[in-house]
Amino acid sequence: MPYLQRLQERPSAQDLTERENQFVREHFTIHGDEVFVESTPVMWDQIDEVEVVKAPSVSGFMGVLTRQVLGADRYHVGIYFGTHYEAVLPNVPLNIARHIIQEIAFHAPNPVRYKGIEGLSPVTNE
């Protein structure tokens, strides 16, 4: 199973739009040894696995309307930690998912299993 490769440099928020940056500040707040994901505190050293999956799209008129309002495809980012705990950021753009995965790859001191969309952050099989 692939693991996130530890990043030596923190990802830049300059790669995010102002709206994306605001979303990250409000829903993925970093404080030293922990991060708050949708107000749920998660210790960096307890993160075991992260997963990024494409959110299902709605067909028909509602699907077209949703894509016009929200933009391109959306993704769910799942962060699994401790024993049977998870925090989920639902329906985020790919750019936000990439940023969050890279923040985890930078901050998490232990190996973190990765499942999902390829190319968001470097992975290793160790």
DSSP file (Angstrom, degrees, kcal/mol; ACC not computed):
  #  RESIDUE AA STRUCTURE BP1 BP2  ACC     N-H-->O    O-->H-N    N-H-->O    O-->H-N    TCO  KAPPA ALPHA  PHI   PSI    X-CA   Y-CA   Z-CA
    1    1 A M              0   0    0      0, 0.0     2,-0.1     0, 0.0   114,-0.1   0.000 360.0 360.0 360.0 138.0    0.0    0.0    0.0
    2    2 A P        -     0   0    0      0, 0.0   112,-2.7     0, 0.0     2,-0.3  -0.383 360.0-158.7 -72.7 149.5    1.4    3.5   -0.8
    3    3 A Y  E     -AB 113 124A   0    121,-3.4   121,-2.8   110,-0.3   110,-0.2  -0.919  29.6 -98.3-121.6 150.1    2.3    5.9    1.9
    4    4 A L  E     - B   0 123A   0    108,-2.9   108,-0.4    -2,-0.3     2,-0.4  -0.501  39.1-125.0 -65.2 133.7    2.6    9.7    1.6
    5    5 A Q        -     0   0    0    117,-2.8     2,-0.2    -2,-0.2    -1,-0.1  -0.681  31.5-106.8 -80.0 132.6    6.2   10.7    1.1
    6    6 A R        -     0   0    0     -2,-0.4     2,-0.3     1,-0.1   100,-0.2  -0.406  33.4-137.7 -63.0 127.8    7.3   13.1    3.8
    7    7 A L        -     0   0    0     98,-1.3    -1,-0.1    95,-0.2     3,-0.0  -0.703   9.0-156.4 -89.3 139.3    7.7   16.6    2.3
    8    8 A Q  S    S+     0   0    0     -2,-0.3     2,-0.4     1,-0.1    -1,-0.1   0.665  80.5  49.6 -85.9 -18.7   10.6   18.7    3.3
    9    9 A E  S    S-     0   0    0      3,-0.0    -1,-0.1     0, 0.0     3,-0.1  -0.974  88.8-115.7-126.7 135.6    8.9   22.0    2.5
   10   10 A R        -     0   0    0     -2,-0.4    93,-0.1     1,-0.1    -2,-0.1  -0.417  41.1-103.3 -66.5 139.1    5.5   23.1    3.5
   11   11 A P        -     0   0    0      0, 0.0     2,-0.4     0, 0.0    -1,-0.1  -0.327  38.8-113.9 -63.2 146.8    3.0   23.6    0.6
   12   12 A S    >   -     0   0    0      1,-0.1     3,-1.3    -3,-0.1     4,-0.1  -0.662   8.1-149.2 -87.6 133.3    2.4   27.2   -0.4
   13   13 A A  G >  S+     0   0    0     -2,-0.4     3,-1.7     1,-0.2    -1,-0.1   0.600  91.5  81.5 -72.1 -10.6   -0.9   28.8    0.1
   14   14 A Q  G 3  S+     0   0    0      1,-0.3    -1,-0.2     7,-0.0     4,-0.1   0.690  79.6  66.5 -67.9 -17.2   -0.1   30.9   -2.9
   15   15 A D  G <  S+     0   0    0     -3,-1.3     2,-0.3     2,-0.1    -1,-0.3   0.548  93.2  77.9 -78.3  -6.7   -1.2   27.9   -5.1
   16   16 A L  S <  S-     0   0    0     -3,-1.7     2,-0.1    -4,-0.1    80,-0.0  -0.723  84.6-117.9-101.5 150.7   -4.7   28.4   -3.8
   17   17 A T     >  -     0   0    0     -2,-0.3     4,-2.9     1,-0.1     5,-0.2  -0.352  37.8-102.3 -72.9 168.3   -7.2   31.0   -5.0
   18   18 A E  H  > S+     0   0    0      1,-0.2     4,-2.2     2,-0.2     5,-0.1   0.906 125.0  49.2 -60.3 -41.5   -8.4   33.5   -2.3
   19   19 A R  H  > S+     0   0    0      2,-0.2     4,-2.1     1,-0.2    -1,-0.2   0.910 112.7  46.8 -64.9 -42.6  -11.7   31.6   -1.9
   20   20 A E  H  > S+     0   0    0      2,-0.2     4,-2.5     1,-0.2    -2,-0.2   0.908 111.3  52.1 -64.6 -41.9   -9.8   28.3   -1.6
   21   21 A N  H  X S+     0   0    0     -4,-2.9     4,-2.4     1,-0.2    -2,-0.2   0.897 108.8  50.2 -61.5 -41.3   -7.4   29.8    0.9
   22   22 A Q  H  X S+     0   0    0     -4,-2.2     4,-1.9    -5,-0.2    -1,-0.2   0.912 109.5  51.4 -63.6 -42.9  -10.3   31.1    3.0
   23   23 A F  H  X S+     0   0    0     -4,-2.1     4,-2.2     1,-0.2     5,-0.3   0.934 110.6  48.4 -59.4 -46.7  -11.9   27.6    2.9
   24   24 A V  H  X S+     0   0    0     -4,-2.5     4,-2.4     1,-0.2    -2,-0.2   0.921 110.5  51.2 -61.6 -44.5   -8.7   26.0    4.1
   25   25 A R  H  < S+     0   0    0     -4,-2.4    -1,-0.2     1,-0.2    -2,-0.2   0.857 116.4  41.6 -60.7 -35.2   -8.3   28.5    6.9
   26   26 A E  H  < S+     0   0    0     -4,-1.9    -1,-0.2    -5,-0.2    -2,-0.2   0.783 128.0  26.3 -83.9 -27.8  -11.9   27.9    8.1
   27   27 A H  H  < S+     0   0    0     -4,-2.2    11,-2.1     1,-0.2     2,-0.2   0.517 124.2  40.8-117.9  -7.5  -12.0   24.1    7.8
   28   28 A F  E  < S+F   37   0B   0     -4,-2.4     2,-0.6    -5,-0.3     9,-0.2  -0.637  72.1 177.0-143.4  77.7   -8.4   22.9    8.2
   29   29 A T  E     -F   36   0B   0      7,-2.1     7,-3.1    -3,-0.2     2,-0.4  -0.765  16.8-149.1 -97.7 119.9   -6.8   24.9   10.9
   30   30 A I  E     +F   35   0B   0     -2,-0.6     2,-0.3     5,-0.2     5,-0.2  -0.739  20.3 170.8 -93.2 129.6   -3.2   24.0   11.9
   31   31 A H  E >   -F   34   0B   0      3,-3.0     3,-1.9    -2,-0.4     2,-0.3  -0.786  55.1 -82.8-137.4  91.3   -2.1   24.6   15.5
   32   32 A G  T 3  S+     0   0    0     -2,-0.3    -1,-0.1     1,-0.3    12,-0.1  -0.283 117.6  12.2  58.0-110.6    1.4   23.1   16.3
   33   33 A D  T 3  S+     0   0    0     -2,-0.3    11,-2.1    -3,-0.1    12,-0.4   0.399 130.0  42.5 -83.1   2.3    1.0   19.4   17.1
   34   34 A E  E <   -FG  31  43B   0     -3,-1.9    -3,-3.0     9,-0.3     2,-0.4  -0.947  61.6-146.5-145.6 164.9   -2.6   19.2   15.9
   35   35 A V  E     -FG  30  42B   0      7,-2.6     7,-2.6    -2,-0.3     2,-0.7  -0.982  17.9-135.6-129.9 143.6   -5.0   20.2   13.1
   36   36 A F  E     -FG  29  41B   0     -7,-3.1    -7,-2.1    -2,-0.4     2,-0.7  -0.903  18.4-168.2-102.1 116.3   -8.6   21.0   13.4
   37   37 A V  E >  S-FG  28  40B   0      3,-2.7     3,-2.0    -2,-0.7    -9,-0.2  -0.909  80.1 -23.3-106.6 110.3  -10.6   19.4   10.6
   38   38 A E  T 3  S-     0   0    0    -11,-2.1    -1,-0.2    -2,-0.7   -11,-0.1   0.912 129.0 -52.1  50.6  44.7  -14.2   20.8   10.6
   39   39 A S  T 3  S+     0   0    0      1,-0.2    -1,-0.3    -3,-0.2   -11,-0.1   0.422 112.5 124.7  72.8   2.2  -13.6   21.7   14.3
   40   40 A T  E <   -G   37   0B   0     -3,-2.0    -3,-2.7     2,-0.0     2,-0.3  -0.831  61.7-130.8 -91.6 120.1  -12.5   18.1   15.1
   41   41 A P  E     -G   36   0B   0      0, 0.0     2,-0.4     0, 0.0    -5,-0.2  -0.532  27.3-176.9 -73.7 132.8   -9.0   18.1   16.8
   42   42 A V  E     -G   35   0B   0     -7,-2.6    -7,-2.6    -2,-0.3     2,-0.3  -0.987  21.2-136.8-131.6 121.1   -6.6   15.6   15.2
   43   43 A M  E >   -G   34   0B   0     -2,-0.4     3,-1.8    -9,-0.2     4,-0.5  -0.607  16.4-133.7 -75.3 133.8   -3.1   15.1   16.5
   44   44 A W  G >  S+     0   0    0    -11,-2.1     3,-1.2    -2,-0.3    66,-0.3   0.884 105.0  55.3 -55.1 -40.7   -0.6   14.9   13.6
   45   45 A D  G 3  S+     0   0    0    -12,-0.4    -1,-0.3     1,-0.2   -11,-0.1   0.538 103.1  56.9 -75.6  -3.8    1.1   11.8   15.1
   46   46 A Q  G <  S+     0   0    0     -3,-1.8    36,-1.6    35,-0.1     2,-0.5   0.492  74.6 113.1-101.4  -4.9   -2.2    9.9   15.2
   47   47 A I  E <   +C   81   0A   0     -3,-1.2    34,-0.3    -4,-0.5    63,-0.1  -0.569  34.0 168.8 -72.5 120.6   -3.1   10.2   11.5
   48   48 A D  E     +     0   0A   0     32,-2.6    65,-2.6    -2,-0.5     2,-0.3   0.779  59.2   3.1 -98.8 -37.1   -2.9    6.6   10.1
   49   49 A E  E     -Cd  80 113A   0     31,-1.7    31,-3.2    63,-0.2     2,-0.3  -0.998  51.4-159.9-154.8 147.9   -4.5    7.1    6.6
   50   50 A V  E     -Cd  79 114A   0     63,-2.4    65,-2.0    -2,-0.3     2,-0.4  -0.972  11.6-169.7-129.4 150.5   -5.9    9.6    4.2
   51   51 A E  E     -Cd  78 115A   0     27,-2.4    27,-3.2    -2,-0.3     2,-0.5  -1.000   8.6-164.5-141.9 136.6   -8.1    9.0    1.3
   52   52 A V  E     +Cd  77 116A   0     63,-2.0    65,-0.8    -2,-0.4     2,-0.4  -0.985  17.1 173.6-122.7 121.7   -9.3   11.2   -1.6
   53   53 A V  E     -C   76   0A   0     23,-2.1    23,-2.9    -2,-0.5     2,-0.3  -0.952  36.8-106.8-127.7 148.1  -12.3   10.1   -3.7
   54   54 A K  E     -C   75   0A   0     -2,-0.4    21,-0.3    21,-0.2     3,-0.1  -0.555  39.4-121.1 -71.1 131.0  -14.2   11.8   -6.4
   55   55 A A        -     0   0    0     19,-2.7    19,-0.3    -2,-0.3    -1,-0.1  -0.482  33.0-101.9 -71.2 141.5  -17.6   12.9   -5.1
   56   56 A P        -     0   0    0      0, 0.0     2,-0.3     0, 0.0    -1,-0.1  -0.353  37.1-133.7 -63.0 143.8  -20.5   11.5   -7.0
   57   57 A S        -     0   0    0     -3,-0.1     2,-0.4    16,-0.0     6,-0.1  -0.749  10.8-124.0-101.3 150.6  -22.1   13.9   -9.5
   58   58 A V        -     0   0    0     -2,-0.3     2,-0.1     5,-0.1     8,-0.1  -0.727  26.0-138.0 -90.8 137.6  -25.8   14.5   -9.8
   59   59 A S     >  +     0   0    0     -2,-0.4     4,-0.7     4,-0.1     3,-0.4  -0.425  58.9  22.4 -90.4 169.5  -27.3   14.0  -13.3
   60   60 A G  H  > S-     0   0    0      1,-0.2     4,-2.0     2,-0.2     3,-0.2  -0.282 117.2 -26.5  78.1-160.5  -29.8   16.1  -15.0
   61   61 A F  H  > S+     0   0    0      1,-0.2     4,-2.7     2,-0.2    -1,-0.2   0.876 136.2  53.5 -59.5 -42.6  -30.7   19.7  -14.5
   62   62 A M  H  > S+     0   0    0     -3,-0.4     4,-2.6     1,-0.2    -1,-0.2   0.872 107.9  51.7 -63.6 -36.5  -29.6   19.7  -10.8
   63   63 A G  H  X S+     0   0    0     -4,-0.7     4,-2.4    -3,-0.2    -1,-0.2   0.914 110.8  47.1 -64.9 -43.1  -26.2   18.3  -11.8
   64   64 A V  H  X S+     0   0    0     -4,-2.0     4,-2.0     2,-0.2    -2,-0.2   0.929 114.1  47.9 -63.4 -45.3  -25.7   21.1  -14.4
   65   65 A L  H  X S+     0   0    0     -4,-2.7     4,-2.1     1,-0.2    -2,-0.2   0.913 111.5  50.3 -61.7 -44.1  -26.8   23.7  -11.8
   66   66 A T  H  X S+     0   0    0     -4,-2.6     4,-3.4     1,-0.2     5,-0.4   0.921 110.4  49.0 -61.3 -45.4  -24.5   22.3   -9.2
   67   67 A R  H  X S+     0   0    0     -4,-2.4     4,-1.8     1,-0.2    -1,-0.2   0.862 111.1  50.9 -64.5 -34.8  -21.5   22.3  -11.5
   68   68 A Q  H  < S+     0   0    0     -4,-2.0    -1,-0.2    -5,-0.2    -2,-0.2   0.883 118.0  38.1 -68.8 -37.3  -22.2   25.9  -12.5
   69   69 A V  H  < S+     0   0    0     -4,-2.1    -2,-0.2    -5,-0.2    -3,-0.2   0.931 129.4  29.5 -78.6 -47.8  -22.4   27.0   -8.9
   70   70 A L  H  < S-     0   0    0     -4,-3.4     2,-0.3     1,-0.3    -3,-0.2   0.653 101.6-137.5 -90.8 -16.7  -19.6   24.9   -7.4
   71   71 A G     <  -     0   0    0     -4,-1.8    -1,-0.3    -5,-0.4    -2,-0.1  -0.690  51.3  -2.4  96.7-151.2  -17.3   24.6  -10.4
   72   72 A A  S    S-     0   0    0     -2,-0.3    -2,-0.0     1,-0.1     0, 0.0   0.275 103.5 -34.5 -66.7-166.5  -15.5   21.5  -11.7
   73   73 A D        -     0   0    0      1,-0.1    21,-0.5    20,-0.0     2,-0.3  -0.084  61.6-141.5 -52.6 151.5  -15.5   18.0  -10.1
   74   74 A R        -     0   0    0    -19,-0.3   -19,-2.7    19,-0.1     2,-0.3  -0.816  12.1-157.4-117.6 158.4  -15.5   17.8   -6.3
   75   75 A Y  E     -CE  54  92A   0     17,-2.5    17,-3.3    -2,-0.3     2,-0.4  -0.951  13.1-134.8-136.9 151.8  -13.7   15.4   -4.0
   76   76 A H  E     -C   53   0A   0    -23,-2.9   -23,-2.1    -2,-0.3     2,-0.6  -0.919  16.4-155.8-105.3 134.4  -14.0   14.1   -0.5
   77   77 A V  E     -CE  52  89A   0     12,-2.3    12,-2.6    -2,-0.4     2,-0.5  -0.954   9.8-166.6-112.2 115.9  -10.9   14.0    1.7
   78   78 A G  E     -CE  51  88A   0    -27,-3.2   -27,-2.4    -2,-0.6     2,-0.5  -0.881   4.7-166.7-104.9 132.5  -11.0   11.5    4.5
   79   79 A I  E     -CE  50  87A   0      8,-2.9     8,-2.4    -2,-0.5     2,-0.5  -0.977   7.3-162.6-119.6 118.8   -8.5   11.6    7.4
   80   80 A Y  E     +CE  49  86A   0    -31,-3.2   -32,-2.6    -2,-0.5   -31,-1.7  -0.876  19.3 159.7-108.4 131.1   -8.4    8.4    9.6
   81   81 A F  E  >  -CE  47  85A   0      4,-1.9     4,-1.3    -2,-0.5   -34,-0.2  -0.971  41.7  -1.7-149.2 158.5   -6.8    8.6   13.0
   82   82 A G  T  4 S-     0   0    0    -36,-1.6     2,-0.8    -2,-0.3     3,-0.1  -0.178 112.8 -26.8  59.2-152.4   -6.7    6.8   16.3
   83   83 A T  T  4 S-     0   0    0      1,-0.2    -1,-0.1    -3,-0.0    -3,-0.0  -0.854 127.9 -24.9-101.0 103.8   -8.9    3.8   16.8
   84   84 A H  T  4 S+     0   0    0     -2,-0.8     2,-0.4     1,-0.2    -1,-0.2   0.805  99.9 131.7  67.9  34.0  -11.9    4.1   14.5
   85   85 A Y  E  <  +E   81   0A   0     -4,-1.3    -4,-1.9    -3,-0.1     2,-0.3  -0.890  27.9 175.7-114.3 148.7  -12.0    7.9   14.1
   86   86 A E  E     -E   80   0A   0     -2,-0.4     2,-0.4    -6,-0.2    -6,-0.2  -0.997  18.7-160.3-148.4 151.5  -12.3    9.9   11.0
   87   87 A A  E     -E   79   0A   0     -8,-2.4    -8,-2.9    -2,-0.3     2,-0.4  -0.998  18.3-162.1-128.5 136.2  -12.6   13.5    9.9
   88   88 A V  E     -E   78   0A   0     -2,-0.4   -10,-0.2   -10,-0.2    -2,-0.0  -0.964  18.6-161.8-127.0 134.6  -14.0   14.3    6.4
   89   89 A L  E     -E   77   0A   0    -12,-2.6   -12,-2.3    -2,-0.4     3,-0.4  -0.932  30.4-157.3-106.5 103.2  -13.8   17.4    4.3
   90   90 A P  E     +     0   0A   0      0, 0.0   -14,-0.2     0, 0.0   -15,-0.0  -0.511  56.8   5.4 -87.1 150.5  -16.6   16.8    1.7
   91   91 A N  E    S+     0   0A   0     -2,-0.2   -15,-0.2     1,-0.2   -37,-0.1   0.871  79.7 155.7  54.7  51.8  -17.1   18.3   -1.7
   92   92 A V  E     -E   75   0A   0    -17,-3.3   -17,-2.5    -3,-0.4   -37,-0.2  -0.787  46.1-104.0-104.9 152.0  -13.8   20.2   -2.1
   93   93 A P     >  -     0   0    0      0, 0.0     4,-2.2     0, 0.0     3,-0.5  -0.295  35.6-107.5 -66.2 159.7  -12.1   21.2   -5.4
   94   94 A L  H  > S+     0   0    0    -21,-0.5     4,-2.7     1,-0.2     5,-0.2   0.856 118.5  58.9 -57.5 -37.7   -9.1   19.2   -6.4
   95   95 A N  H  > S+     0   0    0      1,-0.2     4,-2.0     2,-0.2    -1,-0.2   0.882 107.6  45.3 -63.4 -38.6   -6.7   22.1   -5.6
   96   96 A I  H  > S+     0   0    0     -3,-0.5     4,-2.6     2,-0.2     5,-0.2   0.912 111.6  52.4 -69.5 -42.9   -7.9   22.1   -2.0
   97   97 A A  H  X S+     0   0    0     -4,-2.2     4,-2.4     1,-0.2    -2,-0.2   0.927 110.3  49.2 -57.9 -44.6   -7.6   18.3   -1.7
   98   98 A R  H  X S+     0   0    0     -4,-2.7     4,-2.4     1,-0.2    -1,-0.2   0.930 111.1  49.2 -59.6 -47.2   -4.0   18.5   -3.1
   99   99 A H  H  X S+     0   0    0     -4,-2.0     4,-2.3     1,-0.2    -2,-0.2   0.916 112.0  47.8 -61.1 -44.6   -3.1   21.2   -0.6
  100  100 A I  H  X S+     0   0    0     -4,-2.6     4,-2.2     2,-0.2    -1,-0.2   0.920 111.6  49.7 -64.6 -44.2   -4.5   19.3    2.4
  101  101 A I  H  X S+     0   0    0     -4,-2.4     4,-2.3    -5,-0.2    -1,-0.2   0.906 112.3  48.7 -61.4 -41.3   -2.8   16.1    1.4
  102  102 A Q  H  X S+     0   0    0     -4,-2.4     4,-1.6     2,-0.2    -1,-0.2   0.857 108.2  53.7 -69.4 -34.4    0.5   18.0    1.0
  103  103 A E  H  X S+     0   0    0     -4,-2.3     4,-2.7     2,-0.2     5,-0.3   0.917 110.5  47.4 -62.6 -42.1    0.0   19.6    4.4
  104  104 A I  H  X S+     0   0    0     -4,-2.2     4,-2.6     1,-0.2    -2,-0.2   0.919 109.6  53.0 -64.7 -42.8   -0.4   16.2    6.0
  105  105 A A  H  < S+     0   0    0     -4,-2.3   -98,-1.3     1,-0.2    -1,-0.2   0.809 114.7  43.2 -62.6 -28.9    2.6   14.9    4.1
  106  106 A F  H  < S+     0   0    0     -4,-1.6    -2,-0.2  -100,-0.2    -1,-0.2   0.909 122.9  33.0 -80.8 -44.6    4.6   17.8    5.6
  107  107 A H  H  < S+     0   0    0     -4,-2.7    -3,-0.2    -5,-0.1    -2,-0.2   0.830  89.8  95.9 -87.2 -34.7    3.4   17.8    9.2
  108  108 A A     <  -     0   0    0     -4,-2.6   -63,-0.1    -5,-0.3     4,-0.1  -0.408  54.2-162.4 -66.9 123.5    2.7   14.1   10.0
  109  109 A P  S    S+     0   0    0      0, 0.0    -1,-0.2     0, 0.0   -64,-0.1   0.697  71.1  58.8 -79.3 -18.1    5.7   12.6   11.8
  110  110 A N  S    S-     0   0    0    -66,-0.3   -63,-0.0   -63,-0.1   -64,-0.0  -0.710 102.4 -81.9-108.8 159.6    4.7    9.0   11.2
  111  111 A P        -     0   0    0      0, 0.0     2,-0.5     0, 0.0    -1,-0.1  -0.350  44.4-155.9 -59.1 138.2    4.0    7.1    7.9
  112  112 A V        -     0   0    0   -108,-0.4  -108,-2.9    -4,-0.1   -63,-0.2  -0.975  11.6-130.9-123.2 119.5    0.5    7.8    6.5
  113  113 A R  E     -Ad   3  49A   0    -65,-2.6   -63,-2.4    -2,-0.5     2,-0.4  -0.361  24.8-152.3 -64.4 146.9   -1.2    5.4    4.2
  114  114 A Y  E     + d   0  50A   0   -112,-2.7     2,-0.4   -65,-0.2   -63,-0.2  -0.987  19.0 173.5-130.1 132.4   -2.7    7.0    1.1
  115  115 A K  E     + d   0  51A   0    -65,-2.0   -63,-2.0    -2,-0.4     2,-0.4  -0.994  44.0  34.8-128.8 139.4   -5.6    5.9   -1.1
  116  116 A G  E    S+ d   0  52A   0     -2,-0.4   -63,-0.2   -65,-0.2    -2,-0.0  -0.920  84.6  26.3 134.5-151.7   -7.1    7.8   -3.9
  117  117 A I  S >  S-     0   0    0    -65,-0.8     3,-0.7    -2,-0.4     2,-0.1  -0.276  70.1-125.3 -60.5 130.4   -6.4   10.2   -6.7
  118  118 A E  T 3  S+     0   0    0      1,-0.2    -1,-0.1     2,-0.1    -3,-0.0  -0.442  83.6  30.6 -76.9 151.0   -2.8    9.9   -8.1
  119  119 A G  T 3  S+     0   0    0      2,-0.3    -1,-0.2    -2,-0.1    -2,-0.1   0.464  77.7 111.2  88.3   2.8   -0.5   12.8   -8.4
  120  120 A L  S <  S-     0   0    0     -3,-0.7   -18,-0.1     1,-0.3    -2,-0.1   0.842  94.7 -10.6 -77.5 -31.5   -1.7   15.0   -5.4
  121  121 A S  S    S-     0   0    0    -20,-0.1    -2,-0.3   -19,-0.0    -1,-0.3  -0.966  88.6 -82.9-159.6 151.8    1.5   14.4   -3.5
  122  122 A P        -     0   0    0      0, 0.0  -117,-2.8     0, 0.0     2,-0.3  -0.321  47.6-164.8 -61.4 142.7    4.5   12.1   -3.8
  123  123 A V  E     -B    4   0A   0   -119,-0.3     2,-0.3  -117,-0.0  -119,-0.2  -0.864   9.1-163.0-125.6 161.8    4.0    8.6   -2.5
  124  124 A T  E     -B    3   0A   0   -121,-2.8  -121,-3.4    -2,-0.3     0, 0.0  -0.933  25.9-129.6-137.5 160.3    6.3    5.7   -1.6
  125  125 A N              0   0    0     -2,-0.3  -121,-0.1  -123,-0.2  -120,-0.0   0.336 360.0 360.0 -93.6   7.5    5.7    2.0   -1.0
  126  126 A E              0   0    0   -123,-0.1    -1,-0.2     0, 0.0    -3,-0.0   0.432 360.0 360.0 -92.3 360.0    7.6    1.9    2.3
